[in-house]
Amino acid sequence: FYDKWESLITLNDSELEQLVNVDKKVYLIGLFESELMNGGIGQYLVNTDGEFLNETISCLKNIGANKTASILKKAGALKAKNESYDDIWETKSVELDELTDTIMSYSEDYAGLTANTYQ
């Protein structure tokens, strides 16, 4: 998983748009895990502007990381229509931190689950 993820993070936007199937799923899950571990759910939402949110939630469900998928969905729901993810990270940081802590307590093995699902 991590070798594949590392090969994908160097792709430019055009190349990323062309990813399909397993490569796209590995990219989305790897991106989520990287941002989560580096700065939490708030950082993930801000750095991606929520662009991959629904697709990432779907990927997490597909690999069996249902608890994480549910929490990530709750985090996305904190944003009102007229707000940006920067806004919610600023105004709802306590909630985002609590959701991050909850996800971290589950210790779902994204790499292992992904590898088992898409081998």
Summary of the structure (lengths in Angstrom):
residues: 119
radius of gyration: 13.8
end to end distance: 9.5
largest distance: 40.8
contacts: 342
relative contact order: 0.16
helix: 78%
strand: 0%
